């Protein structure tokens, strides 16, 4: 496979560079982006408190998460178009303002319905922040420093979802769930002032011709992503396709997805330019970031459930047990950022996927007698591995695109990472529930009076309980204890299979790393129209 880059012609115009220091711009965009990404996971552990305070069930309170994800997903892919229509700096300041104002409304919410509407508004404001930040960083830094730029972006994207549950649990336990939203206000004000002061629009946005809005394409996009996100979030709770409305939502989602693709490929002024997928690096990167999102968010969802339901950890302590994963990711991301450009991206990504597979298989050896360190060390390795993947993957994916394609490309890139995360979380919740039932049905056949091991455990438990209960009661209680132990073992095997499946997925991703063409400073951008 050809691996050498094509040099930029000498007659090509020099790429645009901003007036202000790129690192100052990085502070401006990443303060807003970190706040937004943190908010996607910070409310998870607070749901029982929110439900109790607003007189709702925990199932009803999950719409606080779903509503945010739906509105967030709809805005992500159209960020490039919105940036040209409004101007990127103006759009970013508007989005931060909407997000901050909606955060105040979330904290003040008197009812669950009010909170859900505020979260929808918050999702619309937050959706554009991630792709804008990524596009601004890629444009502000010269090509030889794209690794450092994406390391800065990766610190927010990787670390924020990991720290979110820990921070949310601490705030909820020590103050109130309302403060998980109020803390956005000072950060939002700072980010707005910084964005207004240092971010500027590149010439291709200033001189861009404003095209008419593709209302039909946007409608297909909104219905496709909205219904898909609801299906992924509520599918397991509603028993998937046993539910009529889930089935219909999935049919509508698939139909609107096909209609959206056809519409965007045929219209002269698409709201999302899908022709960018002609770039081999970009298409390969989209596939891999979807898988990476699934592993990142799936593992983040599975580990707290395991620690709380089977190991008996409180929510805050389970968050602390996972915090070193974020520390490992934070430190490694800064190192990998320096290696990008010196070491081939394919090699770094290959190392990352191997380490990620190793950490997943390591977690696949958990049992009910492990110490907290048996979770911490593979989690740290998990964070290190994701850092090895994310920075070179982003650099290689965007390496052959022109500056004027960055806004559109980063919107699609971030959408697919989030959708991958939604698929990963849905897979975790489904497999844990379904596979635990399968293992329970298999193992329960051993609980018979003819099984010597079962009888031995029952007799031991009965002997211990007979001092405080009658002989018959002690026997019944002993049998119940053994059965409860079986249920825990069945659930444990479901978690083990989940982690091992993530390991297999990482190994499957390895051959795709070879599809990337090498990116060097001065590589010729792909002409995609």
Order of alpha helices (4+ residues) and beta strands (2+ residues): alpha-alpha-alpha-alpha-alpha-alpha-alpha-alpha-alpha-alpha-alpha-alpha-alpha-alpha-alpha-alpha-alpha-alpha-alpha-alpha
